Amino acid sequence: MALTLVGQHKPLASSAEQLKVLAEVGTCLPFEEQLRQSGLSPLHATGITVFQINVGKLCNQTCRHCHVDAGPDRPERMSRETAEHCIAALAQTDIPTVDITGGAPELNANFRWLVEQARALNRHVMDRCNLSVLLLPSQADLAEFLAHHRVEVVASLPYYRAAQTDAQRGEGIFDKSIEALRLLNGLGYGREDSGLLLNLVHNPVGAFLPPKQEAIEAQFRKELRAKHGVEFNHLYTITNMPVSRFLEFLLESGNYEGYMDRLANAYNPAAAASVMCRYTLSVGWDGRLYDCDFNQMLELPVAHGAPAHIRDFDPAQLHHREIVTRNHCYGCAAGSGSSCGGAVT
């Protein structure tokens, strides 16, 4: 991937170069200074309740906003050995939730094994699903597998209309998403009292903050129910992070400075105090440890003496570790806040 500054020709091919761009926030305060003025610096974890496993960058889609830079040609994939380290680490703890993501995590050869092992440890399992993966011939039994193991499906759906969704995720993806949602509904997902959770994720199609979560959830529910007969449990709003492909879009469209100003001006100390890195540990496809999935994509591993790899997992050192922050963190602390579980305030 090459990121290009508008009016310049030097590609930003590395995470280090992305971080260099992100360090330039104009007249806005650096994020660390905002934390200091809010009395939140240094930011520390409050105990791990979500064990997030990113199994790699392989995906059947290539979405414009993807912070993972995932796609069909990506070779980064978690091995069985690393997956076994993840389960061994999990078994040392009482961390209640395992959040499996990618790429399309279901395409990893160890996805189903991870689900089975985590459920055997009586942990709640979440699958970050792009929906269209459920329709692949090679995944014909995937929906039934998820239902059998009572996996929560967290499904990406940028908008309840085709034009906006397809603009971000690819031609025809909206119709495939609706077909997949109906498949899940048919198995009980999103239905009252089934216990099979189906939650949707909305992120803006452009360089602006998401709307109020409650309001957009009501719109999604009304439209999807009336026009497509689709039901779901909750909708999460997530701010587009200025990382990877979305950073590329911001730079090429001339929206970078304006978007960073928008995030910084909307800084909310209450949201900053509740950011997901405070209760999440992110495991990369190669076993390296991060405070969140965004830090993972910028190659900002856990620091300040915390174990760097899942094979060296030590709950005592990780539960209250100091968090690594940079200016992209404004994305999680703006407005109502943003996390893998949606708004935080």
N, C-alpha and C positions, 0 to 999 in steps of 0.2 A: 504494500500500500504506500502511496505517496501523498503527503499532505502538502498543499501549496498555498503560500500566502498570496493574497490578491495583489497583483502588481509586481510580484517577485517570482523567481523561477527555482528557488532552492527547495528541494523536497524535504519534508520533515518525516523521515522514514523510521525514526526510532522513538521509543518512549522518552528518552532523554531530551530529544528535540521538542516533543510535545510539551514536556514539563517546562522547557525554556519559554515556549510561547505562553503557557499558562501563568508563568511568573509575571507576565506583563499585563497588569490589570488597570493601567492608566492611573486615574486619580483615586481609585478605590483603595481601601486599606487591604493589605495582604490578609488572607484568612486567619493566619496565626495571630495577627494583631487584633482582629475582631474578637477572636476567642479570649485574648488577654483582657480586652476592655469589658468583656462580658463576665469576667471572673471564671472562665472555663478552661484556662490554659495552665498547665498542659492537660489535654483531654485524656481521660483514662477509661478503659473498659470497666463495666460494672458487673461483669460475670457473663459467661457465655451461655446463651439460651438457644442460639441457632448455629448449627454446624453446617456451613455451606460448602458444598463440594462442586467445583467446576471441573467437569470431566473432559473438557477440551473444546476446540473451536470448530469441529466438524458440524456442518449444518446443511439442511436441504434448501435453505433460503439464503439470500444475500440482502439484508435489509439496510436501507440508507442510514438509519440512525444507530446501527449496532455498535456498541462500545467495545464489543469483543472482537470485531472485525472477522466474524465467523462466516463460513461459506462451505460449499461442497468440496473445495480443493485444499482445505486446511488440514495439515497432517498432525497437529497437536492433539494427542489423545491419551487419556489416563490409562496406564497399564494395570494389569491385575495386581501386581506387587504393590503399587501405590494405593490401589483401592483397598487392599488388605490392610495396609498401614492405617487407612482412614477408619476402618471398622475396629481395628485394635485400639486406636486412640479413643474412639467413641465409647467403647466398652469400659474404658477407665473412668467414665464420667456418668452423670445423670442428665446430660444435656438433652432436653426433651424433643428438639426439632432438628431434622436433617433436611436440608434444602439442596436439591440436586439441580444443577444448571449447566449451561454450555455456552455456545453452540446449541444444537438440538441434543440434549443429554441422552435422549432415548437411542440415538444412533451409536453411542459408545457400547462396545461389546460387554462392558462390565456393569452397565446401567441396571439391568434386572437383578444381577447378583447383589449390587449395593442396596437396592430396594428390599430384597428378601432378607439380607443380613441385618439391616437397620430395623426392619419390622420385627425380626426375631428378638432384637434387643428392646422391643416394645417402645420404639421411638415413632413419633409422628413424622411422616415423610411427605415432602412437597416436591412436585415435578414442575419445573419451569418449562412449559410446553408452548411451541409455536402453532399448535393445532394442526397445520397441514401435514406434519409428520405422521399423524394418526391415520392418514389416508394412503401412505406409501404401501405398496404391495408387500414389502418386507416386514411391515409393522401391522399386518392385518389383525393380529390378536392383541395389540398393545393396549387398546382401550379396556378390553376385558381384564388384562393383566393388572392394570392400574386399579380398576374397580375391585378385583379380587383381594388386592393387598391394601385397599382402602387408602390409596395415595391421594393426597390433595392435589388437584390440578390447578396451577396458576397459569392462566392462558393469556398470551399477548393478543390484544385486539385494539389497535390504535384508535379506531372510530367505528361507529355503528352504521356508517355508510361506505359503500364500496370505493368511491373515488379517492377518499382520503386514505383509507387503508392500503389500497393498491399502490398509491403514490409513494408510500413509505416502504411497503413490503414486497411489492412485485405484482404484475398483472395477474388477475384471477385469484389472488390469495384471499380476498374477502369471501368469495363464494366457497372456497375450500374451508375456510374457517367456520362458516355457518354450517356446512355439512358435518364438520368434525364436532361442533357444539351440539348438534342434534344427535349425533352418535352417542356422545357422553350423556346427554339428557335421557336417551333411551335406556342407558344402564343405571339411571338413578342420580347421576351427577346433577347438582344444582336444584334437586327436588327437595322440598320440605320434608324433614324427618328421615331422609335416607342416610344421613351421616356422611355422604360422599360430597366433599366440598369442591365446588367449581368457582374459582375467583378469576375475574378478568383484570387485565392491566391496560390502562390507557396512558399513552404519552403523547404530547402535542406533536402535530405534523408541522413543525416550523420552529422558529427561534423565539419562543415565548414560554411563559410558565403555564403549567396546567391549571384548569379551573378548580373551583372548590370541589372536593371529592364527593360530597353528598349530592350536590346538584347534578354533576355529570353522571353519577351512578343512576339517579332517577331517570335521566334522559336515556341512557343506555337500556335500562330495564324496560321502559315504555316502548322504545323503538324495536328492540330485539324481540320482545314478546308479541307486539302487534304485527310486525312485518315478517317475522321468521319463526315464531313459536318457540323461541329460545329462552331458557331460564338459567339464572346463575345466582350465586350466593351474595358475593360482594364485588365491588369494583375498586381497584387501587389506582390512584394517579401517581405517576412517576415523572420526575423532571428529567428531560434529556440532558445527559452529562456531557460537558465539553471534552470528550475523549474520543480518540480514534475517528470513525467515519463521521460522527456528528461534528467533531472539531474540524474535520476536513470541509464539511458543508458550510460551517460558520465562516471559515477563512475564505473559501472560494466565492461565497455569496456576499462577502463584505459585512457580515453580521456579527463577527467575533467580538469586537469591542462593545457594541450595543448589548449583546447578550450577556457578557460578563458584567457590564454595568447593571443590567436588569437584575441579575442574580445577587450581586453585592448590595444593591440598594434595597433589596427585599430581605436581607439578612434578618433572621428571627432568632434571638437568643434561646427561646424556648425550644425551637426546632433543633438548634445546634446542640442543646443539652440532651436531646433524644435521638441523635443520629444512630443509625443501625450498627455502625462499627463498634459501638459501646457494648453491644450484646451479641455480636456476630463474630465468628472466626471463619475466614475464607481460605479454602485449600485449593491451590492451583492444580492443573492437570498433571504437573510434574512433582507434586507433593510439597511445593514451597508454600509458606504460610503468609497470609496477608490480613489486614484489618477489614478489607471489603473487596468486592469484585472489581470495583473501579480502580483501587490501588493496584490490584493484580494486573490490570491491563496496562497500567503505567509503570509496572515493574518497581513498585514501592513496597517491599516486603515489610513484615513486622520488624521492629527495631528495638533499641534501648535494652538489649540483653535478652529479649524473648527468643525462644527456639525458632529457628528459621525453616525447619522442615518437619513434615508430619511424622517422620520416623523418630524424631526427637521430642515428640509431643509431651508437654509437661503442664497439666492443668493449673498448678500453683503459679507458674510463671506467666501463663497466658490469660487467666481470668481477669486480672486487673492491670494488664500491660498498658503502657503509654501508647496512644494512638498516633500514627503517622498521618499528618495532614498537609495539604497543599491547596492552591487556589481553586482547583476543581471541586473541593469540598463545599464551596458555596452552593453547588447544585442541590445538596442534601439539606442545607440550612436556610433556604430561601422560602419565604411565604409560610405555608402550612407544613413545610418540610417534605422530604421525599425519602423513601426507603423501599426495600424489596416488598414491604407490606403496605406501601402507599404513604399517604400523608401521616405525619407523626404528631401534629397538634390540632 
